C-alpha cells in the first residue's frame, strides 16, 4: 500500500478494520497485533507493506515497477488483481458515513487551496508596503505631475518608474510599519531633508482652509496645489535623531506647498 497520512480523527474507523484485512506477504488476514505504523514518507520509492510476521514495514519499489495509482485518503485503499494496482472503495462503513468521508475529503482539499491563496495574497502586491527610497530624479512642489496625471496618481507613476510595479507615495502608517520592523530604514543613516508623504488627519494650520472637512489641508489638496492660496499645507517625512539621539520617523505637518522635495516611495 502507498504511504498516506492517517488523520487522527479517522484512525479509529479505518485502521482497525484494515489490520484485520492485511496479513503477511501474499497471505490473507491474520491475528498478529501491529506494533507501530512506520513512516514511509522519507523517500519517493518507499511504500507501506508487511513482513513475514505480518508487521507493517517500508519497502523499496523495485526499479521499473509499475506506477501506483493515487488513491483517495480515508475512502479508498490500494489493491491489485495480480496484473495491475488499482484503488478500491473502503467497504467498512455504511453509505451515510461514506458520504460524510467524501465530503470531508472535499472540504480538506478546499482548506488547502484557500490556504495557498491566502499565502499568495500575504506575500503579493496587496501585503503591507514598506519604505523603498526617495524619488531618484524628481523633486517637486506640492503639485505633483507626471505626463497628464496630477496629484496622487502622478506620485505613483514617479515611484513606479524608480522602484517598479506596486511602488507609490508612502503614507505615514506605512512608514511607521517600516520603522517598527526595521524595513529599509537604516538606524545608522539619516534621511534628510526627506520628502513628501500622504497624510489625512483633518488637522490644519489655518482656521479656514478650503474644503475644511475634506482632509486636504495636510496633503496639499491631494498633492494638486503648489501655492498656499487655499490655506493647504503638506506633510514631510524625515528619518533622523530626536532629542534622545535616537533615529526616529519624523512627520512635519504644515509644510508649505511651495517648497520642493522628492517623493517618499513605498512598495
N, C-alpha and C positions, 0 to 999 in steps of 0.2 A: 504494500500500500504506500502511496506517496505521503510524504510528511505534511501534515496540516496542523495548524494551531488549534487546539481544542479550547473552546470557550468554556470558562469555568461554570457558567450558568447552565450549560447543556451537558456537562460531563456526566451527571448522574443518569441522564436519559440515554445517552449514546454509548458511553464507554462500556458499561456493564454488559449490555447485550452483545457488543462486538467481541468481548472477551470469551463469550460462550461460542461464538461462531468461528473464531480463529484458533487453530491448534498449531502443531509443529509443521515444518516444511512438508508440503504435499500431503497433508493429512487433514482430517476433519477436526471438529471441535474436541477439546479435551478439558480436563478438570484442573489443570495447573493454574495456580494463582500467580498473577503477574506481579513482579517485584516493583517495577517502575516503567514509565514510558520514556524512552530515550528521545533526545532532541536531535533530529537528523537534518536540521536546517543549516548546518555549517558549510555544506558543500552541495553543489548542484547535482552531483552524480550519486547522492545518497538517498535511499528510500527506506521506509519502515518495513521490516519483515520479522520473521520469527526464526529462532534457532531450534535445534533438535529437542530441547526441553520445553518448547512452547513459549519461551520468553521473547518479548519484543526486543529486536536489535536493529541497528542500522547496517544496511548492506550496500555495497557499491554496485551500481548498474554496470554490467559488462559492456565493453566497448562495442559499438554497433547495434546495441539493443534498441528495440522499437521504442519510440517516444510514448510516454504515458499521457493519457488524457487528463485534463484539468477538471476534476470533479468538484461539485458544489460542496463547500464545507457544511457540516451539520445535517444535510439532507441526502447526500449521496455517498456511496462507498466504491472504491476501486475494486474491480473484479476482472476475471479473464475466463475465456472459454477454451483455452488450450492453444489458440492461434493468435488472438489479439486481446488487448486490455480494453475495458470499457467501464462506464460509470453506471451503477445500478442505484435506484432509489432505495433508501433505507425502508424496510418494512416493519420497523419496530414500533411505529406509532400509528394512531388512528388518523383518519382523514382530517379531522379538525386540527390536531396537533401538527400534521404535515403542512397544512395551510399556514399555521402560525409560524412554523420554522421558515417556510419560504418567504413570508412577509418580513421576518426578522433579517434574513439574508439581504433582502432588497433595501431595508432601512439601513443596515450596516454599510452597504455599498454607497448609499446616498450620503451618509455621515462622512465617509472617507472623501467622497467627491466634494462636498461642501467645505471640508477642512482644507482640501487642496486649493479651492477657490479663495478661501479666507487668507491662506498663507500668501497667495499671489497678490491679493489686494494689499496685504500688510507690507509687502516689500516693493510695491509698484509706485506709480506716479501719485496715487492718492494717499500715500502714507505721509506722516508729518515731515514737512520740509525743514531744512536747516540752512544756515548761512553758508554760501559758497564763495562770496567775494563781492567787491565793488565793480560797477560797470567799468570796463577796461579803457574805452576810448571816449565815452560820452560823459560830460559834465553838463548840468542843466539847471536852469532856474525852475521855479515851482510849476511852470507849464512844460510838461514833458511831451515831446513829439517824436514820432518815428514814421517817416513817409506821410501817409494821410491820417495816421492814428494820432489821437491826443489823449493824454491822461494815463490811467492805469493800463489800458491795452498797449499803449506805446512803451511804457516801462517794461511790460512783459516781453515785447519784441526785442528791446535792447538787451535785457538779461538773457533771453534765449539765444541771441546771436553770440553772446560771450560764453554762456555756460550750458547750452544745449536745451533740448526739449524738456519742459517741466520747470524751467527757471522762471522767476518772476520777482517783482519787487517784494522784499520781506515786509511782513507786518511785525509789530512789536512782540507778539506772542511766539512767533517762530524764532525770534532772536533770544527770547527768554529760554525757550526749549534748547537752543544751541548752546547757551551758556550753562544751563543746568546739567546737560550731558556732555559738556566739553566737546562739542561738534564744531571743528574748524575755527574755533576762537582760541588763539594761542595765548596762554597765560603769561608768556614772556614777550609779547609783541603788541604794541598799540595799533588800533585802527583809528587814526586821527587825520583830518577832522571828521572822518566818517561820511555819511551820505543820507539821502532821503529815504524814509521808510513810511509805510502806511500806518496811520493811527486814526481811530474813530472813537472819541470819548465824549463828545458833545460838550467839552470844555472849551473855552475861548478866552483870548486875551482882551478883546474889545467887548464892550457891553452890547453892541449892536452889529454883529456880523450879518452878512446877507444869509438868508435861509438858516436862521439860528438853530432850528430844530432838526436840521438835516445831517448833522455830523460832518460838516465840510470845513469847519473853522480850524482844524488841526491837521489837514492834509491838502492845503491849497486848493480847496474846492474839487477834490478828486484829482489833484495834480493837473489842473487845467488853467491855473492862474499864475502869472509871473509878476503881478503888481499887487499892491495892498489896497486897492480901491474898494474891495468888498469886505475889508477887515478880516480877511482869511490869513492864516499862517500855516506853516508846515511843521513836520517833526523830523529831527535829525538824530541818527544813531551814531554813537561813538563807543569804542572799547578802549578804556584807559583807566589809570589809577583813580581810586577815590581817596578820601581824606585819610583812610587807614592804609594807604599804599597797597591796595589790592586791586587788580584789574577787574572791572565790572562793566556790564552793559549800561550805558547812559542814554537816556532819551530826552533830547532837548525839544520841548514844545515851544510854540510861539516864535519859531524861526521865520524870518521874513521870506516871503515867496520870491522876492527879487534877488536873494542870494543864490550862489551857484555851487552845486555839489554833484558828485556822482550818485548813482542809484545803488542801494544796498540790495544785493540779489540773493535769493534763497532757492533751493531746489530739493 
